[in-house]
Amino acid sequence: MDLQQQTQIVDEVITSRHSVRAFLNTPVPQEIIKDILSVASRAPSGTNTQPWKVYVVTGDKRAQLIDNIFTAKQAIADDPSLADKFQETFPYYPTEWISPFIDRRRENGWGLYGLLGIQKGDKEKMAAQQDRNFKLFDAPVGLFFTVNKVMGTGSKMDIAMMIQNVMIAAKARGLDTCPQAAFNHFHPVVLETIGAGDDEELVCTVALGYADESDIVNTFITPRVPVDEFAVFLD
């Protein structure tokens, strides 16, 4: 294989990756998951700390986790004061939005909802779609990434690169993914259910499986701004 062919293959895998929100229930062999994680672990990390830990959740444990999340959601609905117990351990989004970021966020949200026929103000349908997050969009595998609480912000950068490797390695093997921050709100439930230690912090969840190509939601591809809008070349 020459350099041009290699470049085309790598570029195709990267650019074809997108967040999939409907999966088939086809099981993913554990050996494939191990291969993906082995490749992904070549991600760089500060002084080679390799701060990541990954919980691979399938089968009965997956079903238990989903049930526990929805039990917590119902408890909050019955007693809104309980929401204080379910807060992110670190802010994923800003407390105050500015352009162009808020504009891109809105474009993304209404693009997805529009595709699904969800109109502005239709809170019931919006809630139902949001709840799909907590079912892993029916993916048979949930990957829960944690770091030790003693580690700093740099370790979140490290694990983020490792997570990207996971998604690319999965795509190269005919699998699809959806990275999710939604579970972070319910980190006490997640960490207890998966048996994580008190010294661990949930950073991200990734749904993993085979995409349901028949579902219209998977035709939703987010745009990217051109390089000239975010890159500054200095000579």
N, C-alpha and C positions, 0 to 999 in steps of 0.2 A: 504494500500500500504506500503510495507516495504522499507527500505532505499535503497536496491539494485535496486528495480524497479524505485524508484524515481530518483536515480542517472542515470539510463539508459535513462529515459525519458528526463531529463534535458540535458544530454550530447548529445542525438540525436537531440534535437531541436537546440542546439548551433552548432554542427558540420555539420548539414544539411543546415544551412544558407549559402547562397552564393549570389553574386550580379547577379540579374536577369536582362537581357537586352531585353526582349520581353514579353509583358504583353497582356492579353486579355482585351477587353473593358468592361468586366463585372463590374458593379458598386459595390462599397464596402459600406455596410450600415453604416451610421454615428454612430450608437450605437456601432458598432464593433470598429470603430476608437477611439471613446471616451474611450472604455474599454482598448484598447491598450495604450493610452496616460495616463490613470489613473494608470495602472500597472507600466508603464515606469517611472512615476514621483516619484517612490520610489528609484530612483537612488540617490547615495550619492552626497552631495554638501558641499563645505566648509562652516562651521557654518550655515548650512541649508539655504543658500541664495536662493536656487532653481532659478538660474538665467535664466532659459530657457523660451522662448516663441515660440509657434508653430503656424504657419498659415497653415490650412488645405485647400488646393485649389483643387476644382473639377469643373466640368461643364463649364459654360460660362466663369467664371473667369480663369479657367485653359486654355481655348482656347485663351482668351485675352492675358494672360501672354506669351504663346508660340508665338503668333503673334507679340507681342511687342519685344520679344527677337530676332526674325528673322528680324524684321524691323531694329533693332540696328545693327545686323550683316551685313545687306545689306548696311547700312550707312557707316560702317567701310570699307567694300569692295570698296565703291565708293570714300571714302576719308579716307585713312589709318591713317591720323593724328588724327582722332577721337578715335583711339584705346587707346590713353592716358587717355580718360575719363572712360575707362572700365578696370580698374586694380583691382586685389584682394586687400582687405583691410589688409590682413595678408598673409605672404608667406606660402603656403601649402607645396611646394617642395623646396629643397635647390637650391641655385644659382650655386653651383658646386657639381656635383655628384661624388661619389666614390664607389668602390666595398665594399660589395657585393650588395649594394642597386641598383645601376644602372644595374647590371646584372639581378636582379630579375624584375626590371621594363621592361627591354627589353624582357625577357622571357615571361612576361605577355602580352605585346603588340603584339609581333609576334605570340604568341600562339593563341590569340583571332583573329587577322587578318588572320592567316593561316587557322583557322577553317572556316572563312567566305570567303576564297578564294581571299583575298586581298593581292596582291604581293607588295613587297618593291618597293617604287617609284610610286605606283598607287595613286597619290594624290587625284584624284577625288573620288575614292571609300573610301579612308581614311576620307576625309572631310564629305562624306555622312554618314559614320558610326558615326563620331564625332557629327554630327548634330542630331543624334538620342538621344543624351543626352538631348538636348533642347526640345525634344518632350516627355520627361520623359519615353522614350522607350515604348510609348503608354499606360503607366499606367494611370488609371483613377483618381488617387490621387497623388498630390504632397504635401509633407510636407516640409515647409520651416522653419528652426530653426534659431532663432536670439537670441542675448544677448544684453544687454544694453552696450553702448560704455564705460560707466564709469567703468565697471567691468574689472578685470585683466585677465592674462593668465590662472589662475586657473579656472576661470569660463568656459573657453573653454574645460578644462578637465572635468568639471562637466557635461556640455551639451553633450560631447562626450559619457560619460557613459549613459546618458539618451537616446541618440540616439541608442546606442547598445541595451538598453532595449527595445526600440520601435521595432527594427528589430527582436529580439528574441520573443517578445510577439506576433508580427505579424505572425512569422513562426509557433508558437504554435497554431495559429488559421487558418492555411492553407493558409496564405497569404505570398507573397514574396516581397522583397525590393531590391533597389539598392541605396546605398548612393552615392551622387554626389557632387563634388567640382566645376564642370564645371560652374554652375550658379553663383559662387562667382565673376567671372569676370564681370558679368552683374548685380552686386548688385544694381546699381542705378535704373535700369529698374525693377528688381524684387521688391525692397522695395517700389517703387512708386506704382506699380501695385497692390500689396497686401495691401497697405495702412499702412505700417509700419511707425513708428515715426522716426524723424530725429536723435533720440538718440539710434537707433537700428543698429546692425551690423549683416549681414548675415553670418552664420557660415557653414551651410550645408543644402543640399536638399536631401530628400529621396523619391524616386519613390515607390509607394505602390499599390499593386493590386494582381491579380491572374496570376501566370506565364502561358505563352503560352508554354505548354510542347511539342508542335509540332515543335517549332523553334529550329534549331540546335544551335543557339547562347547560349541557356540555358544549353547545355551540357558542356559548358566551366567551369571547376572548377580549381581554382588556387591551386598550391601545398603549403605546409607549411614545413618549415625546422623542423627537430626533436628537441626535448627539449634540448638535450645536446649541440646544437649549439647556444642556446641563454640564457640558464640558468646556473648560477654559484651557486653551493651548498657549503655553508661554515658551518662547524661544530665546 
